[in-house]
Amino acid sequence: MKFDSQFFSLFSECFPMLGTAGRVMEEKLEGTDLLVRKSGSEITGFAAVDGNTVLLVCVHPEHQGKGIGSSLLEEAEEIIRSRGYDRAVLGRSERDIFWGAVIDTMSHRFF
């Protein structure tokens, strides 16, 4: 699945303080595994996995607290283990999505 405007819209809802451009996010996430949760045709959450790194977990604010983030992390863990890794990294890699951003106390809202 390819990062598109629907993913970017959700990313902007989850991290409004970043102001990251859609094309930058598309470049950062190119070639990653995008794990998706939907309600009907609406994306309610997604995660991006690269190698043994979970780059991003994003759940729409209206759907937080319903286990969507947990299920995305569980699926990410399965993918990482299936690749032969015995540990995972959360959020930091060469593709650093948040490079140069000042993350304040809202950063705990990943999950």
Beta strands, then each sheet from edge to edge (+ up, - down):
strand 1: 33-39
strand 2: 42-50
strand 3: 53-59
strand 4: 89-90
sheet 1: 1+ 2- 3+ 4+
end
